[in-house]
Structure formats: C-alpha cells, structure tokens
Amino acid sequence: MKAMLLDSISSLAVNPSPLRWTEIQKPVPVDNEILIKVSACGVCHTEIDEIEGRTTPPKLPVVPGHQVVGLVEDSNSYDSFAKPGTRVGVAWIYSSCGKCSYCITGRENLCPSFLATGRDRNGGYAEYMVAHKDFIYTIPESLTDEQAAPLLCAGAVGYRSLRLTGMQNGLILGLSGFGASGHLVLMTAKYLYPKSPIFVFARNVEERNFAIELGASWAGDISDIPPEKIDAIIDTTPVWSPVIESLKNLRPGGRLVINAIRKEDTDRKIFESLSYSTHLWNEKEIKSVANVTRKDVTDFLELAAKIPIIPEIQTYPLSYANVALLEIKNKKIKGAKVLKI
C-alpha cells in the first residue's frame, strides 16, 4: 500500500520534506484490531512536534496521522460494533491499559501506558491502517469523510479545553491562536454560550478576519489589549509568548487552558518577564490539556452533528502531506488541513 513514512527526527526548517512517499506492507489486524481502508486524515500540529522531536520519540519508521476516517475492511474482533463496510473514525489514543486508576475513571488520556496513533502505532497517512476495537468512533452521517477528520482531534481536544475552562453563559471567552482547533472551538462556544462575547488573538490578519466572519466579537494581534478583561482563555499556539499575554488579559479568578501537546523552545526566555503580581496574582489559574478521552470524542461528534459544525477545510492528496505540514509550520492556516486518500 502507499504511505507517507517518517524515518528520522528532523527540523522542518532544515528538511522541509521529512516524510517519504513509499510502498509498505498492508497491515493485518490482530489482537482486537480493526483493518480500516482510509479515506481521509487530518493534518495536526502534533505531527510537527513528533517530526521535530518535541514529543515522546516515535517508534521509527512510522506512518503519522491521528485524525482518521475510513471504512472497516476486516476485523480480528468478534465483539466490535464495526462490521465490514462501517464508516469509523480513529483519534489520538490507539489504546490504553484499561486497568490503572486513570483508565477506570474515564481518564485514559493520562494512562502511563497509552499508545498513540501515528506515533507508537502506524496512523492514517496511508491507504490502510489498523486500530484497536475499543478506540474507534461512529461518524455522523451528516458529515463527509473530509469534514469529520479534523473533528477527531482538533475538534475533540478543543471541546475538552472548553469544558476545562469552567465557562458559563455570559462570561467572556478568549481564544489565543486561530487554526484548526480554534475555529472549531469558536463554533462550539457560540452554540453552548450564546450570550458570551468571544475575543480572538491571532498574529495573521487573515485568521483575525476569519474569526470575525465566524462570529467573534473582537479579534486582534497576540499583543493587543482586548476591550475587556477575559474570564477564560484557551491557548492553541505552539509558542510561549501568548501564554504571558493571556495571563495579563485574564480577570481575577480567570483560567488559562493551554491546548498544546508541546511548546516550541524558541521563545522560552519570555518567561523571564513573568511577574507574579501582573500575571498570576488574584487567583488566576493555568491548566494544561493532555490529549482527549473516548468520551470527549464521542460527545463532540454528537454535538457537532447537532449544531451542526462544518469545519473549514483545505484538502491535499496523500503524497502532498509534506506540503500541508510545512504550511502549518509557516502559519499558512485557514481552518483545518486534510489529506484525501
């Protein structure tokens, strides 16, 4: 089968084509696995973190991709809902131990033994992949394969971030960064909290204009001062400077939720400017987001179908995965990028 393969860790600035277009063996499902014929796979900034070495090291060589939609072709499981021909989705977690205190309380995203799709097991940048029967999802009929793909990570982790803010209708929500996840969070928040103003911070003018088109009350640069202090902010950027700016913009008792697997190290010195009285005083909080649970994905897919949420997408053929990744790296983003297989 055709696939895009990562052979080694490297910087996209040095190697703009880190994935190799190649033929590899079609997988065979074993031990409760499902074989999926992939039709679409979202492109996520986490793939860049994996390629550039900021996450737990991938099991090389590996096929990236963890926002996958396709049809079940074969199964080694006899108790799965996914029969041949069923359309399913696959997200970040390939599997977890199922036994630890985190797993038995529905927090498998914190399981110390979880395996990641596209990092520890081959993902969706390929014509076929296998997935664990307990970590596949029903895709709403109202969504195309390409529309559904970014909902499995960008949408689901954005939904988890929104829940972790403690938002209530009428409070002010801030979004720092406005890529794939940000634009889905805005759509979701507009539905769940119709009386809440939403302020968007983004470096790119096109992203700010896009936010206003989708219903943001205000949009400015990362360093701009918003019309009012903000009750909760979700940061989806890969860098540190927006964290400092967001803390300045929070109201007393406000919460900053950082929705990022990793942060790049290029501006870590920004923390030398961190002031307790300016940035953290008055019971401000910082909370990180660690992946998503199965409940996050299931609940968000149901909500997306109800609202409905139709993500803004740009599609690319599988062989153009390097192009899509480089555009995300260079912040050429409007909505989500999806590989069409």
Sine and cosine of phi, psi and omega as CSV:
sin_phi,cos_phi,sin_psi,cos_psi,sin_omega,cos_omega
0.00,0.00,0.38,-0.93,0.06,-1.00
-0.99,0.15,0.59,-0.81,0.01,-1.00
-0.37,-0.93,0.36,-0.93,0.17,-0.99
-0.97,-0.22,0.86,-0.52,-0.18,-0.98
-0.90,-0.44,0.72,-0.70,0.11,-0.99
-0.99,-0.12,0.87,-0.49,-0.03,-1.00
-0.99,-0.13,-0.48,0.88,-0.08,-1.00
-0.41,-0.91,0.34,-0.94,0.04,-1.00
-0.98,0.18,0.71,-0.70,0.03,-1.00
-0.31,-0.95,0.33,-0.94,0.05,-1.00
-0.99,0.12,0.68,-0.73,0.05,-1.00
-0.91,0.41,-0.39,0.92,0.05,-1.00
-0.93,0.38,-0.50,0.87,0.01,-1.00
-1.00,-0.05,-0.66,0.75,-0.03,-1.00
-0.81,-0.59,1.00,-0.04,-0.07,-1.00
-0.95,0.31,-0.11,0.99,0.03,-1.00
-0.78,-0.62,0.94,0.35,-0.08,-1.00
-0.96,0.27,-0.31,0.95,-0.02,-1.00
-0.99,-0.12,0.66,-0.75,-0.06,-1.00
-0.97,-0.25,0.81,-0.59,0.06,-1.00
-0.98,0.19,0.89,-0.46,-0.18,-0.98
-0.44,-0.90,0.07,-1.00,0.13,-0.99
-0.97,-0.25,0.76,-0.65,0.12,-0.99
-0.74,-0.67,0.17,-0.99,-0.05,-1.00
-0.94,0.35,0.72,-0.69,0.09,-1.00
-0.90,0.44,0.76,-0.65,-0.07,-1.00
-0.95,0.31,0.40,-0.92,0.06,-1.00
-0.88,-0.48,0.80,-0.60,-0.04,-1.00
-0.94,0.33,0.70,-0.71,0.07,-1.00
-0.67,-0.74,0.30,-0.95,0.17,-0.99
0.71,0.70,0.91,0.42,0.07,-1.00
0.93,0.37,0.43,0.90,0.03,-1.00
-0.99,-0.11,0.39,-0.92,0.04,-1.00
-0.88,-0.47,0.74,-0.67,0.11,-0.99
-1.00,0.02,0.80,-0.61,-0.06,-1.00
-0.86,-0.50,0.75,-0.66,0.17,-0.99
-1.00,0.07,0.94,-0.34,-0.15,-0.99
-0.97,0.26,0.69,-0.72,0.08,-1.00
-0.91,-0.41,-0.47,0.88,0.00,-1.00
-0.44,-0.90,0.54,-0.84,0.06,-1.00
-0.57,-0.82,0.83,-0.55,0.04,-1.00
-0.94,0.34,0.47,-0.88,0.04,-1.00
-0.97,-0.26,0.83,-0.56,-0.15,-0.99
-0.87,-0.49,0.50,-0.87,0.06,-1.00
-0.88,0.47,-0.40,0.92,0.05,-1.00
-0.87,0.49,-0.54,0.84,0.08,-1.00
-0.87,0.50,-0.62,0.79,0.05,-1.00
-0.91,0.42,-0.66,0.75,0.05,-1.00
-0.87,0.49,-0.64,0.77,0.04,-1.00
-0.91,0.41,-0.74,0.67,-0.04,-1.00
-0.88,0.47,-0.63,0.78,-0.07,-1.00
-1.00,-0.02,0.04,1.00,0.16,-0.99
1.00,0.06,0.41,0.91,-0.01,-1.00
-1.00,-0.08,-0.19,0.98,0.03,-1.00
-0.97,-0.23,0.00,-1.00,0.23,-0.97
-0.78,0.63,0.74,-0.67,-0.11,-0.99
-0.83,0.56,0.73,-0.68,0.06,-1.00
-0.90,0.43,0.39,-0.92,0.09,-1.00
-1.00,0.10,1.00,-0.07,-0.14,-0.99
-0.99,0.11,0.51,-0.86,-0.18,0.98
-0.95,0.32,0.47,-0.88,-0.05,-1.00
-0.61,-0.79,0.51,-0.86,0.13,-0.99
-1.00,-0.05,0.90,-0.43,0.00,-1.00
-0.95,0.31,0.00,-1.00,0.13,-0.99
0.93,-0.36,0.88,-0.48,-0.04,-1.00
-0.68,-0.73,0.40,0.91,0.12,-0.99
-0.79,-0.61,0.98,0.21,-0.29,-0.96
-0.91,-0.41,0.68,-0.73,0.12,-0.99
-0.78,-0.62,0.67,-0.74,0.03,-1.00
-0.14,-0.99,-0.11,-0.99,-0.02,-1.00
-0.95,-0.31,0.68,-0.73,0.07,-1.00
-0.91,0.41,0.79,-0.62,0.03,-1.00
-0.96,-0.29,-0.57,0.82,-0.04,-1.00
-0.41,-0.91,0.36,-0.93,-0.03,-1.00
-0.58,-0.81,0.62,-0.78,0.13,-0.99
-0.97,-0.25,0.26,0.96,-0.01,-1.00
-0.87,-0.50,0.65,-0.76,-0.04,-1.00
-0.96,-0.28,0.01,1.00,0.00,-1.00
-0.84,-0.55,0.38,0.92,0.01,-1.00
-1.00,-0.08,0.53,-0.85,0.08,-1.00
-0.94,0.35,-0.31,0.95,-0.16,-0.99
-1.00,0.07,0.99,-0.11,0.07,-1.00
-1.00,-0.02,0.32,-0.95,0.02,-1.00
-0.78,0.63,0.74,-0.68,-0.03,-1.00
1.00,-0.08,-0.18,0.98,0.01,-1.00
-0.96,0.28,0.71,-0.70,0.07,-1.00
-1.00,0.10,0.80,-0.60,-0.07,-1.00
-0.70,-0.72,0.25,-0.97,0.09,-1.00
-0.85,-0.53,0.41,-0.91,0.05,-1.00
-0.76,-0.65,0.69,-0.73,-0.03,-1.00
-0.90,-0.44,-0.33,-0.94,-0.17,-0.99
-0.90,0.44,-0.70,0.71,-0.06,-1.00
-0.99,0.11,0.87,-0.49,0.09,-1.00
-0.97,0.23,-0.70,0.71,0.05,-1.00
-0.27,-0.96,0.28,-0.96,0.13,-0.99
-0.68,-0.73,0.13,-0.99,-0.14,-0.99
-0.94,0.35,-0.49,0.87,0.01,-1.00
0.98,0.21,0.01,1.00,-0.11,-0.99
-0.84,-0.55,-0.40,0.92,-0.09,-1.00
-0.96,0.29,0.14,-0.99,-0.04,-1.00
-0.89,0.46,-0.50,0.86,0.02,-1.00
-0.95,0.32,-0.71,0.70,-0.04,-1.00
-0.90,0.44,-0.67,0.74,-0.08,-1.00
-0.97,0.23,-0.13,0.99,0.09,-1.00
-0.93,-0.36,0.33,0.95,0.08,-1.00
0.97,0.26,0.35,0.94,0.01,-1.00
-0.88,-0.48,0.75,0.66,-0.04,-1.00
-0.90,0.44,-0.25,0.97,0.08,-1.00
-0.91,0.42,-0.32,0.95,0.01,-1.00
-0.97,-0.23,0.03,1.00,0.00,-1.00
-0.86,0.51,0.81,-0.59,-0.02,-1.00
-0.92,0.38,-0.23,0.97,-0.04,-1.00
-0.94,-0.35,0.21,0.98,-0.05,-1.00
-0.93,0.38,0.50,-0.86,0.06,-1.00
-0.94,-0.33,0.63,-0.77,-0.07,-1.00
-0.98,-0.21,0.71,-0.70,0.10,-1.00
-0.91,0.41,0.76,-0.65,0.03,-1.00
0.99,0.16,0.05,1.00,0.07,-1.00
-0.78,-0.62,-0.83,0.56,0.04,-1.00
-1.00,-0.09,-0.36,0.93,0.09,-1.00
-0.71,-0.70,0.52,-0.86,-0.01,-1.00
-0.85,0.53,0.65,-0.76,-0.06,-1.00
-0.96,-0.29,-0.52,-0.85,-0.23,-0.97
-0.99,-0.13,0.12,0.99,0.11,-0.99
-0.99,0.17,0.82,0.57,-0.09,-1.00
-0.30,-0.95,0.19,-0.98,0.01,-1.00
-0.97,0.24,-0.45,0.89,0.02,-1.00
-0.64,-0.77,0.42,-0.91,0.14,-0.99
-0.44,-0.90,0.27,-0.96,0.14,-0.99
-0.93,-0.36,0.49,-0.87,0.02,-1.00
-0.65,-0.76,0.44,-0.90,0.03,-1.00
-0.96,0.28,0.64,-0.77,-0.09,-1.00
-0.86,0.50,-0.47,0.88,-0.05,-1.00
-1.00,0.07,-0.05,1.00,-0.05,-1.00
-0.78,-0.62,0.68,0.73,0.13,-0.99
-0.84,-0.54,0.39,-0.92,-0.20,-0.98
-0.72,-0.69,0.57,-0.82,0.10,-1.00
-0.96,0.28,0.73,-0.69,0.00,-1.00
-0.99,-0.14,0.79,-0.61,0.02,-1.00
-0.84,0.54,0.64,-0.77,-0.04,-1.00
-0.90,0.44,-0.42,0.91,-0.08,-1.00
-0.96,0.29,-0.19,0.98,-0.06,-1.00
-0.95,-0.30,0.65,-0.76,0.15,-0.99
-0.96,0.28,0.22,-0.98,0.02,-1.00
-0.85,0.52,-0.70,0.71,-0.04,-1.00
-0.92,0.38,-0.59,0.81,0.03,-1.00
-0.94,0.33,-0.57,0.82,-0.06,-1.00
-0.96,0.27,-0.53,0.85,-0.13,-0.99
-0.80,0.59,-0.79,0.61,-0.04,-1.00
-0.93,0.37,-0.27,0.96,0.03,-1.00
-0.94,0.34,-0.37,0.93,-0.11,-0.99
-0.97,0.25,-0.34,0.94,0.08,-1.00
-0.74,-0.67,-0.90,0.43,-0.02,-1.00
-0.81,0.59,-0.68,0.73,0.01,-1.00
-0.96,0.28,-0.74,0.67,-0.08,-1.00
-0.92,0.39,-0.66,0.75,0.01,-1.00
-0.95,0.31,-0.52,0.85,0.11,-0.99
-0.91,0.42,-0.64,0.77,0.05,-1.00
-0.90,0.43,-0.68,0.73,0.06,-1.00
-0.88,0.47,-0.68,0.73,0.02,-1.00
-0.86,0.50,-0.69,0.73,-0.01,-1.00
-0.89,0.46,-0.66,0.75,0.04,-1.00
-0.90,0.43,-0.63,0.78,-0.04,-1.00
-0.95,0.32,-0.25,0.97,0.05,-1.00
-0.94,0.33,-0.40,0.92,-0.12,-0.99
0.96,0.27,0.41,0.91,-0.04,-1.00
-0.85,0.53,0.54,-0.84,0.16,-0.99
-0.74,-0.67,0.46,-0.89,-0.04,-1.00
-0.87,0.49,0.80,-0.60,-0.01,-1.00
0.96,-0.27,-0.37,0.93,0.08,-1.00
-0.96,0.27,0.34,-0.94,-0.01,-1.00
-1.00,-0.05,0.77,-0.64,0.02,-1.00
-0.95,-0.32,0.69,-0.72,0.10,-1.00
-0.92,-0.40,0.59,-0.81,0.08,-1.00
-0.83,-0.55,0.89,-0.46,0.01,-1.00
-0.98,-0.22,0.93,-0.38,-0.18,-0.98
1.00,-0.08,0.59,-0.81,-0.08,-1.00
-0.58,-0.82,0.90,0.44,0.07,-1.00
-0.98,-0.20,-0.63,-0.77,-0.07,-1.00
-0.85,0.52,-0.76,0.65,-0.04,-1.00
-0.94,0.33,-0.69,0.72,-0.06,-1.00
-0.84,0.54,-0.70,0.72,-0.07,-1.00
-0.95,0.31,-0.45,0.89,0.07,-1.00
-0.97,0.24,-0.59,0.81,0.08,-1.00
-0.89,0.46,-0.67,0.74,0.00,-1.00
-0.87,0.49,-0.72,0.70,0.02,-1.00
-0.87,0.49,-0.67,0.74,-0.02,-1.00
-0.92,0.40,-0.71,0.71,-0.03,-1.00
-0.91,0.43,-0.60,0.80,0.02,-1.00
-0.87,0.49,-0.56,0.83,0.00,-1.00
-0.98,0.19,-0.71,0.70,-0.09,-1.00
-0.97,0.24,-0.52,0.85,-0.08,-1.00
-0.75,-0.66,0.94,0.34,-0.13,-0.99
-0.89,0.45,-0.34,0.94,-0.01,-1.00
-1.00,-0.09,0.05,1.00,-0.07,-1.00
-1.00,-0.07,0.85,-0.53,0.16,-0.99
-0.90,0.43,0.56,-0.83,0.03,-1.00
-0.83,-0.55,0.85,-0.52,0.02,-1.00
-0.96,-0.28,0.76,-0.65,-0.05,-1.00
-0.90,-0.43,0.72,-0.69,0.05,-1.00
-0.91,-0.41,0.85,-0.53,0.00,-1.00
-0.47,-0.88,0.60,-0.80,-0.02,-1.00
-0.96,0.28,-0.50,0.86,-0.11,-0.99
-1.00,0.02,0.79,-0.62,0.00,-1.00
-0.86,0.50,-0.64,0.77,0.00,-1.00
-0.88,0.47,-0.63,0.78,0.04,-1.00
-0.91,0.42,-0.65,0.76,0.01,-1.00
-0.90,0.43,-0.69,0.73,0.04,-1.00
-0.89,0.46,-0.64,0.77,0.02,-1.00
-0.89,0.46,-0.64,0.77,0.02,-1.00
-0.88,0.47,-0.68,0.73,0.04,-1.00
-0.90,0.44,-0.64,0.77,0.05,-1.00
-0.85,0.53,-0.60,0.80,-0.04,-1.00
-1.00,0.10,-0.05,1.00,0.10,-0.99
0.92,-0.40,0.16,0.99,0.08,-1.00
-0.89,0.46,0.58,-0.82,0.00,-1.00
-0.98,0.20,-0.44,0.90,-0.02,-1.00
-0.36,-0.93,0.52,-0.85,0.06,-1.00
-0.59,-0.80,0.73,-0.69,0.01,-1.00
-0.55,-0.84,0.01,-1.00,0.06,-1.00
-0.94,0.33,0.28,-0.96,-0.01,-1.00
-0.82,0.58,-0.59,0.81,-0.07,-1.00
-1.00,-0.05,-0.02,1.00,-0.01,-1.00
-0.95,0.30,0.43,-0.90,0.04,-1.00
-1.00,-0.06,0.84,-0.55,-0.04,-1.00
-0.96,0.28,0.23,-0.97,-0.01,-1.00
-0.87,0.50,-0.52,0.86,0.01,-1.00
-0.61,-0.80,0.30,-0.95,0.17,-0.99
-0.91,0.41,0.39,-0.92,-0.19,-0.98
-0.89,-0.45,0.60,-0.80,-0.02,-1.00
-0.98,0.19,-0.62,0.79,-0.02,-1.00
-0.50,-0.87,0.64,-0.77,0.00,-1.00
-0.77,-0.64,0.69,-0.73,0.13,-0.99
-0.95,-0.32,0.84,-0.53,0.01,-1.00
-0.98,-0.21,0.86,-0.51,0.00,-1.00
-0.90,-0.43,0.27,0.96,-0.08,-1.00
-1.00,0.09,0.34,-0.94,0.03,-1.00
-1.00,0.00,0.07,1.00,-0.11,-0.99
-0.84,-0.54,0.12,-0.99,-0.14,-0.99
-1.00,-0.02,-0.52,0.85,-0.13,-0.99
-0.84,0.55,-0.61,0.79,0.03,-1.00
-0.89,0.45,-0.41,0.91,0.04,-1.00
-0.90,0.44,-0.72,0.69,0.02,-1.00
-0.89,0.46,-0.72,0.70,-0.01,-1.00
-0.89,0.45,-0.65,0.76,-0.02,-1.00
-0.90,0.44,-0.67,0.75,0.01,-1.00
-0.88,0.47,-0.59,0.81,0.05,-1.00
-0.91,0.42,-0.51,0.86,-0.10,-0.99
-1.00,0.00,-0.06,1.00,-0.01,-1.00
-0.98,0.20,0.57,-0.82,0.16,-0.99
-0.96,0.27,0.31,-0.95,0.16,-0.99
-0.80,0.60,0.71,-0.71,-0.03,-1.00
0.98,0.18,0.05,1.00,-0.02,-1.00
-0.96,0.27,0.30,-0.95,-0.04,-1.00
-0.79,-0.61,0.74,-0.68,0.11,-0.99
-0.97,-0.25,0.85,-0.52,0.04,-1.00
-0.95,-0.31,0.87,-0.49,-0.03,-1.00
-0.99,-0.11,0.94,-0.35,-0.03,-1.00
-0.99,-0.16,0.98,0.18,0.01,-1.00
-0.40,-0.92,0.72,-0.69,0.05,-1.00
-0.91,0.42,-0.68,0.73,0.02,-1.00
-0.56,-0.83,0.35,-0.94,0.14,-0.99
-0.93,-0.36,0.61,-0.80,0.08,-1.00
-0.95,0.32,0.45,-0.89,-0.12,-0.99
-1.00,-0.04,0.02,1.00,-0.16,-0.99
-0.89,0.46,-0.47,0.88,-0.05,-1.00
-0.82,-0.58,0.56,0.83,-0.02,-1.00
-0.89,0.45,-0.43,0.90,-0.01,-1.00
-0.91,0.42,-0.21,0.98,0.03,-1.00
-0.85,0.53,-0.44,0.90,-0.03,-1.00
-0.95,0.33,-0.20,0.98,0.11,-0.99
-0.91,0.41,-0.34,0.94,0.01,-1.00
-1.00,-0.02,-0.01,1.00,-0.03,-1.00
-0.90,0.43,0.83,-0.56,0.01,-1.00
-0.89,-0.46,0.80,-0.60,-0.01,-1.00
-0.86,0.52,-0.71,0.71,-0.06,-1.00
-0.93,0.36,-0.57,0.82,-0.04,-1.00
-0.99,0.10,-0.64,0.77,-0.19,-0.98
-0.97,-0.23,-0.49,0.87,-0.13,-0.99
-0.86,-0.52,-0.34,0.94,-0.05,-1.00
-0.85,0.52,0.34,-0.94,0.02,-1.00
0.94,0.33,0.64,0.77,0.17,-0.99
0.88,0.48,0.55,0.83,0.15,-0.99
-0.95,0.30,0.49,-0.87,-0.07,-1.00
-0.81,-0.58,0.50,-0.87,0.16,-0.99
-0.83,-0.55,0.77,-0.63,0.01,-1.00
-0.73,-0.68,0.71,-0.70,0.04,-1.00
-1.00,-0.07,0.31,-0.95,0.06,-1.00
-0.89,-0.45,0.83,-0.55,-0.01,-1.00
-0.94,-0.34,1.00,0.00,0.10,-0.99
0.90,0.43,-0.46,-0.89,0.00,-1.00
-0.64,-0.77,0.41,-0.91,0.12,-0.99
-0.99,-0.10,0.19,-0.98,0.07,-1.00
-0.88,0.48,-0.60,0.80,0.01,-1.00
-0.90,0.43,-0.62,0.78,0.05,-1.00
-0.84,0.54,-0.75,0.67,-0.05,-1.00
-0.91,0.42,-0.74,0.67,-0.03,-1.00
-0.88,0.48,-0.74,0.67,-0.03,-1.00
-0.90,0.43,-0.65,0.76,-0.04,-1.00
-0.94,0.34,-0.62,0.79,0.04,-1.00
-0.88,0.47,-0.64,0.77,0.04,-1.00
-0.91,0.41,-0.68,0.73,0.01,-1.00
-0.91,0.41,-0.67,0.75,-0.01,-1.00
-0.87,0.49,-0.62,0.78,0.03,-1.00
-0.94,0.34,-0.53,0.84,-0.04,-1.00
-0.97,0.26,-0.63,0.78,-0.17,-0.99
-0.88,0.47,-0.78,0.62,-0.17,0.98
-1.00,0.03,0.36,-0.93,0.12,-0.99
-0.97,-0.26,0.86,-0.50,0.08,-1.00
-0.90,-0.44,0.97,-0.26,-0.08,-1.00
-0.92,0.39,0.50,-0.86,0.17,-0.99
-0.97,0.24,0.82,-0.57,-0.06,-1.00
-0.75,-0.66,0.46,-0.89,0.21,-0.98
-0.86,-0.51,0.78,-0.63,-0.05,-1.00
-0.96,-0.28,0.51,-0.86,-0.02,-1.00
-0.65,-0.76,0.53,-0.85,0.16,-0.99
-0.92,0.38,0.40,-0.92,-0.05,-1.00
-0.80,0.60,-0.65,0.76,-0.06,-1.00
-0.92,0.38,-0.20,0.98,0.00,-1.00
-0.99,-0.15,0.33,0.94,-0.03,-1.00
-0.84,0.54,-0.64,0.77,0.02,-1.00
-0.88,0.48,-0.59,0.80,0.01,-1.00
-0.90,0.44,-0.73,0.68,-0.01,-1.00
-0.89,0.46,-0.68,0.74,0.01,-1.00
-0.89,0.46,-0.69,0.72,-0.02,-1.00
-0.91,0.41,-0.59,0.81,0.05,-1.00
-0.91,0.42,-0.62,0.78,0.07,-1.00
-0.91,0.42,-0.69,0.72,0.02,-1.00
-0.85,0.53,-0.64,0.77,-0.02,-1.00
-1.00,-0.01,0.19,0.98,0.09,-1.00
0.88,0.47,0.55,0.83,0.15,-0.99
-1.00,-0.03,0.99,0.17,-0.20,-0.98
-0.77,-0.64,0.74,-0.67,0.27,-0.96
-0.61,-0.79,0.98,-0.21,-0.08,-1.00
0.98,0.20,-0.67,-0.74,-0.09,-1.00
-0.88,-0.47,0.48,-0.88,0.06,-1.00
-0.96,-0.29,0.70,-0.71,-0.10,-0.99
-0.71,-0.70,0.73,-0.68,0.12,-0.99
-1.00,0.07,0.76,-0.66,0.03,-1.00
-0.97,-0.24,0.91,-0.42,-0.10,-1.00
-0.99,-0.16,0.00,0.00,0.00,0.00
